Amino acid sequence: NVQSLSGEVISYGVKMLDAPSEWRETMGEGVKVGVIDTGVDYNHEDLKGRIKKVANFTNEPDIDPNGHGKHVCGIIGANKNNIGVVGVAPRCDLFVAKAFGEKGNADTDSIYQSVMWLIDENVDVETLKNIIDNGVGCREINSNVAIAQLVDFLHPII
């Protein structure tokens, strides 16, 4: 369920958000978006120029071994470049913190360091609140008491 525009694909989710109609006013220029995930493929054609900084808070290599982080970054900010897909904000600045390993696992310290790094990088406060609400509080780690405590601790800071 996709719409094609000049050789690129606008996915259902991007279309559902009606992002293309907003692109007349903004494509996300100057917006810093933080992503805490499994890393990113910063050489991917659809992400060239979008990845502004990457930090790795795991004991694994910098690469994104399962592609989840790359996929999330693409949904958010894949370039409008007449190939592949286009993201919701194709001119945003992506700051990617690798806190999750190849199997999707993360520890409290990696997530904490990721959030603090994004704060140091001046990622928009509302963006960070959304990361914590929608990412860190997500299904597989929602039951982890340490993560819940981290979220409670960080909300007043940001």
Number of C-alpha atoms within 10 A of each C-alpha: 7 13 12 14 13 9 12 17 18 23 17 12 14 20 16 10 11 12 18 18 10 13 14 8 8 15 20 18 11 10 15 21 27 28 28 28 28 29 32 28 20 20 10 12 13 24 24 14 18 23 20 14 14 17 17 21 24 22 11 15 13 18 18 20 18 15 16 18 23 25 16 18 28 24 20 24 28 29 26 23 14 14 16 16 24 26 27 26 26 26 23 24 22 23 22 27 28 28 28 24 22 16 9 13 13 19 16 18 15 19 24 19 18 24 26 16 18 25 16 9 13 14 20 15 16 11 17 24 16 13 18 22 13 11 16 23 17 12 10 10 17 13 11 13 11 14 21 16 11 17 19 12 12 15 12 7 9 14
